[in-house]
Amino acid sequence: MTALGRDIINEYLERIAMEAISLKLPEELLRASSRCARALELSRAAYIRRALEHMNRQTDARLRAERLATVSRKVRGESMKVNAEFAETERDPNA
């Protein structure tokens, strides 16, 4: 099977398993998305789905980074105490 054939089958399977939504867009955004979809040889719906998937990945990455920064701030103080204890141990000739 060719790559195009697999893409057609995958898109069909995605369509039959999808829920529909109603979406109101400003006219210029609708025209731009139609123009871009044609340039990529996609349906406008497929283009918008891909845009949403891209935005979801970006948002998930930002939220992960924010959670990591929060956790890092929480453990920073404890890490500084542990580092100070290690430094004292290294300076103490009887340790």
Buried (B, 14 or more C-beta within 10 A) or exposed (E): EEEEEEEEEEBEEEEEEEEEEEEEEEEEEBEEBBEBBEEEEBBBBBBBBEEEEEEEEEEEEEEEEEEEEEEEEEEEEEEEEEEEEEEEEEEEEEE
